């Protein structure tokens, strides 16, 4: 994908470059005593992450970044974000995708970096578009 100038705001890790995303998922957290489970919308990043300690070896796994947290399952949110990213995959597109929790669901907004946008009509249309997942 050519999304090297498109960034996705994560819940707590700052910005994630959209061309590094290789997967989008939603899953529930385990319930804890006195706390209801939460639903997470997460992006899988195309870099391995490792951890370990001396003597026990090094464990390599995939890296996930939480994009949003909801009380209910964000039905269709991974698919809606994938559709938005596909539409943004155009030369000259640059900006930030922001997941917004809304009554249990997730919607996405895109704010272009206006000084980098070549097609202002496209940027205006995308800025006004809000997708509900």
C-alpha positions in Angstrom: 0.0 0.0 0.0 1.1 3.5 -0.7 -0.1 5.0 2.6 3.3 6.2 3.9 1.9 9.7 4.5 -1.3 8.5 6.3 -1.2 8.0 10.0 -3.6 6.3 12.4 -4.1 7.6 15.9 -3.8 4.8 18.5 -5.5 4.7 21.9 -2.3 5.2 23.9 0.7 4.7 21.6 0.6 7.9 19.5 0.5 7.6 15.7 1.0 4.5 13.6 1.9 4.8 9.9 -0.9 3.2 7.9 1.4 1.4 5.4 2.8 -0.6 8.4 -0.6 -2.2 9.1 -1.1 -5.8 8.0 -4.2 -6.7 9.9 -7.2 -5.2 11.7 -9.1 -7.1 14.4 -11.6 -6.7 17.2 -11.6 -8.9 20.3 -12.9 -8.9 23.8 -10.6 -8.5 26.8 -11.0 -11.1 29.6 -13.6 -10.2 32.3 -12.1 -9.4 35.7 -14.0 -9.6 39.0 -16.1 -6.5 39.2 -15.3 -5.3 35.7 -17.1 -6.1 32.5 -15.0 -7.1 29.5 -14.1 -4.4 27.0 -13.8 -4.7 23.2 -10.6 -3.6 21.5 -10.1 -2.6 17.9 -6.5 -3.4 17.1 -4.1 -3.1 14.3 -1.4 -5.7 13.6 1.9 -4.1 12.6 4.3 -5.6 10.1 7.3 -5.7 12.5 8.2 -8.5 14.9 8.3 -7.7 18.6 10.4 -9.6 21.0 10.9 -10.0 24.7 12.8 -12.3 27.0 15.4 -12.7 29.7 18.8 -14.2 30.0 18.6 -17.9 30.2 15.0 -18.2 29.1 15.5 -17.3 25.5 13.9 -14.7 23.3 10.3 -14.9 22.3 9.3 -13.3 19.0 5.7 -12.4 18.3 3.6 -10.0 16.3 2.9 -6.5 17.4 -0.6 -5.2 18.0 -1.6 -1.6 18.6 -5.0 -0.8 20.2 -6.9 1.8 18.2 -10.1 2.0 20.2 -11.8 0.5 23.3 -15.6 0.0 23.4 -18.2 -1.4 25.8 -19.8 -3.5 23.0 -18.4 -5.3 20.0 -17.5 -2.7 17.3 -19.3 -4.6 14.6 -17.8 -4.0 11.1 -15.2 -1.6 12.4 -12.2 -3.5 11.0 -13.9 -3.7 7.6 -14.8 0.0 7.6 -11.3 1.0 8.5 -9.9 -1.2 5.7 -12.3 0.4 3.2 -11.3 3.9 4.3 -7.6 3.0 4.0 -8.2 1.6 0.5 -9.9 4.9 -0.5 -7.1 6.9 0.9 -4.4 4.9 -1.0 -3.9 7.6 -3.6 -0.9 9.6 -4.6 -0.6 12.8 -2.5 -2.9 11.7 0.3 -1.5 12.7 3.7 -3.2 13.1 7.0 -4.5 11.4 10.2 -7.2 8.8 10.6 -8.8 9.0 14.0 -11.0 6.2 15.5 -13.8 7.7 17.6 -15.9 5.6 20.0 -19.5 6.4 19.6 -22.2 4.7 21.7 -20.4 1.4 21.7 -19.4 1.5 18.0 -16.4 3.0 16.3 -16.4 5.6 13.5 -13.4 7.0 11.7 -12.5 10.5 10.7 -9.7 11.7 8.4 -8.0 15.0 8.7 -5.7 15.8 5.7 -2.5 17.7 6.0 -3.8 20.4 3.8 -0.4 21.7 2.7 0.4 18.3 1.2 -2.9 17.6 -0.5 -2.8 17.9 -4.3 -6.5 17.2 -4.9 -8.4 19.6 -2.6 -11.9 18.4 -3.8 -10.9 14.9 -2.7 -9.5 16.1 0.6 -12.7 18.1 1.3 -14.9 15.1 0.5 -12.8 12.8 2.7 -12.7 15.3 5.6 -16.5 15.5 5.7 -17.0 11.8 5.4 -17.5 9.9 8.6 -17.7 6.1 8.5 -19.6 4.2 11.2 -18.5 0.7 12.1 
